[in-house]
Amino acid sequence: MRQDAEKGFRLLMASYKEPVYWHIRRLVVSHADAQDAAQEAFVRIFRNFQQYNEANSFKAWIFRIATNEALRLLGRQRGRHDALAR
């Protein structure tokens, strides 16, 4: 069963890795930040897959997680910037 989940996740990554990266990249600008946020988004997708509601669009669910991760990253960066400005 675990092998099936891992195989399915690899297929998911193959389909969505690039579109999710570019979606996040438009929000955070930096390549390194986009890579980090995309990686964390896929970790969250994997951990929360059982919470996906099939009544909703799977693609929209994935991109909502990616958007939230980009916003989380931007919030952390802003917090660090604000702390340095004090």
OpenMM code with the backbone's topology and positions (N, CA, C; nanometers):
from openmm import Vec3, app, unit

residues = "MET ARG GLN ASP ALA GLU LYS GLY PHE ARG LEU LEU MET ALA SER TYR LYS GLU PRO VAL TYR TRP HIS ILE ARG ARG LEU VAL VAL SER HIS ALA ASP ALA GLN ASP ALA ALA GLN GLU ALA PHE VAL ARG ILE PHE ARG ASN PHE GLN GLN TYR ASN GLU ALA ASN SER PHE LYS ALA TRP ILE PHE ARG ILE ALA THR ASN GLU ALA LEU ARG LEU LEU GLY ARG GLN ARG GLY ARG HIS ASP ALA LEU ALA ARG".split()
positions = [
    Vec3(0.0829, -0.1191, 0.0000),
    Vec3(0.0000, 0.0000, 0.0000),
    Vec3(0.0874, 0.1256, 0.0000),
    Vec3(0.1917, 0.1272, 0.0825),
    Vec3(0.2808, 0.2432, 0.0871),
    Vec3(0.3468, 0.2655, -0.0486),
    Vec3(0.3828, 0.1563, -0.1166),
    Vec3(0.4442, 0.1692, -0.2492),
    Vec3(0.3465, 0.2332, -0.3467),
    Vec3(0.2185, 0.1984, -0.3364),
    Vec3(0.1174, 0.2593, -0.4230),
    Vec3(0.1062, 0.4086, -0.3963),
    Vec3(0.1101, 0.4466, -0.2686),
    Vec3(0.1022, 0.5888, -0.2328),
    Vec3(0.2241, 0.6633, -0.2853),
    Vec3(0.3408, 0.6046, -0.2705),
    Vec3(0.4633, 0.6693, -0.3190),
    Vec3(0.4640, 0.6788, -0.4715),
    Vec3(0.4175, 0.5746, -0.5388),
    Vec3(0.4101, 0.5773, -0.6853),
    Vec3(0.3115, 0.6850, -0.7311),
    Vec3(0.1980, 0.6919, -0.6644),
    Vec3(0.0990, 0.7944, -0.6974),
    Vec3(0.1537, 0.9343, -0.6739),
    Vec3(0.2277, 0.9500, -0.5656),
    Vec3(0.2848, 1.0813, -0.5366),
    Vec3(0.3902, 1.1188, -0.6396),
    Vec3(0.4687, 1.0223, -0.6843),
    Vec3(0.5667, 1.0506, -0.7907),
    Vec3(0.4966, 1.0958, -0.9188),
    Vec3(0.3851, 1.0326, -0.9507),
    Vec3(0.3076, 1.0730, -1.0686),
    Vec3(0.2516, 1.2140, -1.0508),
    Vec3(0.2035, 1.2425, -0.9312),
    Vec3(0.1536, 1.3761, -0.9000),
    Vec3(0.2641, 1.4795, -0.9179),
    Vec3(0.3810, 1.4500, -0.8643),
    Vec3(0.4961, 1.5407, -0.8773),
    Vec3(0.5314, 1.5617, -1.0245),
    Vec3(0.5313, 1.4544, -1.1012),
    Vec3(0.5660, 1.4657, -1.2431),
    Vec3(0.4679, 1.5574, -1.3155),
    Vec3(0.3420, 1.5516, -1.2767),
    Vec3(0.2398, 1.6330, -1.3429),
    Vec3(0.2377, 1.7780, -1.2969),
    Vec3(0.2636, 1.8006, -1.1688),
    Vec3(0.2418, 1.9328, -1.1110),
    Vec3(0.3671, 2.0069, -1.0671),
    Vec3(0.4816, 1.9427, -1.0679),
    Vec3(0.6027, 2.0067, -1.0147),
    Vec3(0.6327, 2.1395, -1.0844),
    Vec3(0.6367, 2.1388, -1.2141),
    Vec3(0.6707, 2.2608, -1.2878),
    Vec3(0.5620, 2.3685, -1.2767),
    Vec3(0.4344, 2.3352, -1.2983),
    Vec3(0.3319, 2.4399, -1.2841),
    Vec3(0.3258, 2.5000, -1.1430),
    Vec3(0.3432, 2.4167, -1.0403),
    Vec3(0.3424, 2.4675, -0.9032),
    Vec3(0.4628, 2.5575, -0.8800),
    Vec3(0.5794, 2.5160, -0.9274),
    Vec3(0.7000, 2.5984, -0.9131),
    Vec3(0.6772, 2.7361, -0.9749),
    Vec3(0.6274, 2.7406, -1.0991),
    Vec3(0.6108, 2.8698, -1.1669),
    Vec3(0.5007, 2.9542, -1.1025),
    Vec3(0.3988, 2.8901, -1.0499),
    Vec3(0.2948, 2.9637, -0.9777),
    Vec3(0.3565, 3.0329, -0.8549),
    Vec3(0.4329, 2.9576, -0.7791),
    Vec3(0.4982, 3.0138, -0.6605),
    Vec3(0.6029, 3.1172, -0.7008),
    Vec3(0.6752, 3.0905, -0.8052),
    Vec3(0.7822, 3.1823, -0.8495),
    Vec3(0.7257, 3.3197, -0.8819),
    Vec3(0.6069, 3.3238, -0.9409),
    Vec3(0.5451, 3.4534, -0.9708),
    Vec3(0.5139, 3.5307, -0.8425),
    Vec3(0.4917, 3.4590, -0.7347),
    Vec3(0.4581, 3.5243, -0.6087),
    Vec3(0.5805, 3.5654, -0.5282),
    Vec3(0.6845, 3.4807, -0.5276),
    Vec3(0.7999, 3.5081, -0.4411),
    Vec3(0.9204, 3.5633, -0.5167),
    Vec3(0.9204, 3.5545, -0.6475),
    Vec3(1.0222, 3.6068, -0.7383),
    Vec3(1.1520, 3.5256, -0.7381),
    Vec3(1.2101, 3.5005, -0.6236),
    Vec3(1.3390, 3.4322, -0.6144),
    Vec3(1.3284, 3.2837, -0.6507),
    Vec3(1.4215, 3.2375, -0.7330),
    Vec3(1.4261, 3.0969, -0.7729),
    Vec3(1.4429, 3.0061, -0.6511),
    Vec3(1.5388, 3.0389, -0.5645),
    Vec3(1.5649, 2.9548, -0.4468),
    Vec3(1.4436, 2.9510, -0.3541),
    Vec3(1.3796, 3.0651, -0.3337),
    Vec3(1.2608, 3.0699, -0.2489),
    Vec3(1.1466, 2.9895, -0.3107),
    Vec3(1.1312, 2.9997, -0.4426),
    Vec3(1.0258, 2.9250, -0.5107),
    Vec3(1.0496, 2.7749, -0.4987),
    Vec3(1.1745, 2.7325, -0.5117),
    Vec3(1.2058, 2.5904, -0.4960),
    Vec3(1.1728, 2.5435, -0.3546),
    Vec3(1.2127, 2.6212, -0.2552),
    Vec3(1.1852, 2.5845, -0.1156),
    Vec3(1.0350, 2.5772, -0.0892),
    Vec3(0.9622, 2.6775, -0.1345),
    Vec3(0.8179, 2.6809, -0.1106),
    Vec3(0.7475, 2.5680, -0.1856),
    Vec3(0.7901, 2.5378, -0.3071),
    Vec3(0.7294, 2.4288, -0.3831),
    Vec3(0.7546, 2.2953, -0.3137),
    Vec3(0.8757, 2.2752, -0.2655),
    Vec3(0.9073, 2.1513, -0.1952),
    Vec3(0.8198, 2.1372, -0.0701),
    Vec3(0.8079, 2.2438, 0.0060),
    Vec3(0.7248, 2.2397, 0.1260),
    Vec3(0.5776, 2.2193, 0.0898),
    Vec3(0.5330, 2.2779, -0.0211),
    Vec3(0.3944, 2.2585, -0.0651),
    Vec3(0.3678, 2.1113, -0.0938),
    Vec3(0.4605, 2.0443, -0.1607),
    Vec3(0.4403, 1.9029, -0.1912),
    Vec3(0.4466, 1.8158, -0.0661),
    Vec3(0.5254, 1.8546, 0.0310),
    Vec3(0.5263, 1.7833, 0.1590),
    Vec3(0.3884, 1.7959, 0.2239),
    Vec3(0.3331, 1.9168, 0.2217),
    Vec3(0.2004, 1.9393, 0.2809),
    Vec3(0.0919, 1.8643, 0.2037),
    Vec3(0.1032, 1.8606, 0.0721),
    Vec3(0.0070, 1.7859, -0.0093),
    Vec3(0.0108, 1.6386, 0.0294),
    Vec3(0.1313, 1.5833, 0.0402),
    Vec3(0.1461, 1.4424, 0.0742),
    Vec3(0.0892, 1.4131, 0.2135),
    Vec3(0.1216, 1.4983, 0.3101),
    Vec3(0.0762, 1.4759, 0.4481),
    Vec3(-0.0747, 1.4923, 0.4645),
    Vec3(-0.1347, 1.5775, 0.3814),
    Vec3(-0.2769, 1.6097, 0.3975),
    Vec3(-0.3664, 1.5496, 0.2903),
    Vec3(-0.3153, 1.4542, 0.2165),
    Vec3(-0.3909, 1.3985, 0.1046),
    Vec3(-0.5257, 1.3410, 0.1492),
    Vec3(-0.5317, 1.2809, 0.2676),
    Vec3(-0.6580, 1.2235, 0.3162),
    Vec3(-0.7632, 1.3315, 0.3426),
    Vec3(-0.7209, 1.4558, 0.3581),
    Vec3(-0.8144, 1.5641, 0.3850),
    Vec3(-0.8733, 1.6254, 0.2579),
    Vec3(-0.8222, 1.5836, 0.1412),
    Vec3(-0.8749, 1.6372, 0.0155),
    Vec3(-1.0211, 1.5965, 0.0001),
    Vec3(-1.1038, 1.6919, -0.0324),
    Vec3(-1.2466, 1.6698, -0.0545),
    Vec3(-1.2704, 1.6533, -0.2040),
    Vec3(-1.3115, 1.5360, -0.2445),
    Vec3(-1.3287, 1.5061, -0.3869),
    Vec3(-1.4376, 1.5890, -0.4539),
    Vec3(-1.5185, 1.6570, -0.3761),
    Vec3(-1.6212, 1.7443, -0.4336),
    Vec3(-1.5582, 1.8693, -0.4952),
    Vec3(-1.4332, 1.8981, -0.4580),
    Vec3(-1.3623, 2.0152, -0.5085),
    Vec3(-1.2596, 1.9748, -0.6141),
    Vec3(-1.2133, 2.0721, -0.6870),
    Vec3(-1.1121, 2.0498, -0.7900),
    Vec3(-0.9779, 2.0133, -0.7263),
    Vec3(-0.9194, 1.9038, -0.7720),
    Vec3(-0.7896, 1.8609, -0.7202),
    Vec3(-0.6820, 1.9630, -0.7534),
    Vec3(-0.6857, 2.0130, -0.8758),
    Vec3(-0.5869, 2.1129, -0.9180),
    Vec3(-0.5987, 2.2394, -0.8320),
    Vec3(-0.7195, 2.2837, -0.8075),
    Vec3(-0.7393, 2.4029, -0.7247),
    Vec3(-0.6883, 2.3790, -0.5827),
    Vec3(-0.7091, 2.2581, -0.5296),
    Vec3(-0.6618, 2.2238, -0.3963),
    Vec3(-0.5094, 2.2321, -0.3892),
    Vec3(-0.4434, 2.1768, -0.4907),
    Vec3(-0.2965, 2.1796, -0.4964),
    Vec3(-0.2464, 2.3238, -0.5047),
    Vec3(-0.3070, 2.4033, -0.5917),
    Vec3(-0.2606, 2.5404, -0.6081),
    Vec3(-0.2935, 2.6279, -0.4867),
    Vec3(-0.3984, 2.5956, -0.4127),
    Vec3(-0.4283, 2.6687, -0.2892),
    Vec3(-0.3182, 2.6406, -0.1871),
    Vec3(-0.2765, 2.5156, -0.1758),
    Vec3(-0.1673, 2.4804, -0.0842),
    Vec3(-0.0399, 2.5517, -0.1276),
    Vec3(-0.0116, 2.5535, -0.2577),
    Vec3(0.1083, 2.6212, -0.3088),
    Vec3(0.1027, 2.7711, -0.2796),
    Vec3(-0.0122, 2.8318, -0.3002),
    Vec3(-0.0276, 2.9740, -0.2721),
    Vec3(-0.0067, 3.0018, -0.1235),
    Vec3(-0.0664, 2.9189, -0.0394),
    Vec3(-0.0497, 2.9377, 0.1049),
    Vec3(0.0963, 2.9249, 0.1459),
    Vec3(0.1666, 2.8330, 0.0847),
    Vec3(0.3081, 2.8154, 0.1189),
    Vec3(0.3897, 2.9366, 0.0742),
    Vec3(0.3594, 2.9911, -0.0431),
    Vec3(0.4286, 3.1117, -0.0896),
    Vec3(0.4006, 3.2285, 0.0046),
    Vec3(0.2757, 3.2440, 0.0466),
    Vec3(0.2402, 3.3516, 0.1387),
    Vec3(0.3067, 3.3322, 0.2747),
    Vec3(0.3164, 3.2081, 0.3188),
    Vec3(0.3843, 3.1782, 0.4453),
    Vec3(0.5309, 3.2200, 0.4367),
    Vec3(0.5946, 3.1881, 0.3262),
    Vec3(0.7349, 3.2252, 0.3054),
    Vec3(0.7500, 3.3773, 0.3035),
    Vec3(0.6634, 3.4454, 0.2319),
    Vec3(0.6700, 3.5914, 0.2261),
    Vec3(0.6480, 3.6526, 0.3640),
    Vec3(0.5586, 3.5948, 0.4426),
    Vec3(0.5346, 3.6438, 0.5778),
    Vec3(0.6566, 3.6277, 0.6672),
    Vec3(0.7253, 3.5138, 0.6551),
    Vec3(0.8473, 3.4928, 0.7334),
    Vec3(0.9546, 3.5923, 0.6923),
    Vec3(0.9670, 3.6148, 0.5612),
    Vec3(1.0671, 3.7106, 0.5131),
    Vec3(1.0352, 3.8508, 0.5624),
    Vec3(0.9093, 3.8876, 0.5607),
    Vec3(0.8695, 4.0205, 0.6071),
    Vec3(0.8986, 4.0357, 0.7558),
    Vec3(0.8713, 3.9302, 0.8313),
    Vec3(0.8994, 3.9331, 0.9747),
    Vec3(1.0476, 3.9521, 1.0021),
    Vec3(1.1321, 3.8854, 0.9246),
    Vec3(1.2772, 3.9022, 0.9405),
    Vec3(1.3200, 4.0422, 0.9007),
    Vec3(1.2630, 4.0935, 0.7928),
    Vec3(1.2955, 4.2275, 0.7453),
    Vec3(1.2541, 4.3317, 0.8498),
    Vec3(1.1342, 4.3163, 0.9046),
    Vec3(1.0842, 4.4101, 1.0065),
    Vec3(1.1738, 4.4057, 1.1309),
    Vec3(1.2180, 4.2877, 1.1687),
    Vec3(1.3047, 4.2745, 1.2873),
    Vec3(1.4399, 4.3405, 1.2634),
    Vec3(1.4919, 4.3318, 1.1417),
    Vec3(1.6200, 4.3949, 1.1101),
    Vec3(1.6084, 4.5468, 1.1054),
    Vec3(1.4899, 4.5961, 1.0681),
    Vec3(1.4701, 4.7406, 1.0545),
    Vec3(1.4585, 4.8101, 1.1909),
    Vec3(1.4355, 4.7337, 1.2939),
    Vec3(1.4182, 4.7942, 1.4282),
    Vec3(1.5485, 4.8318, 1.4890),
] * unit.nanometer
topology = app.Topology()
chain = topology.addChain("A")
for resn in residues:
    res = topology.addResidue(resn, chain)
    for name in ("N", "CA", "C"):
        topology.addAtom(name, app.Element.getBySymbol(name[0]), res)
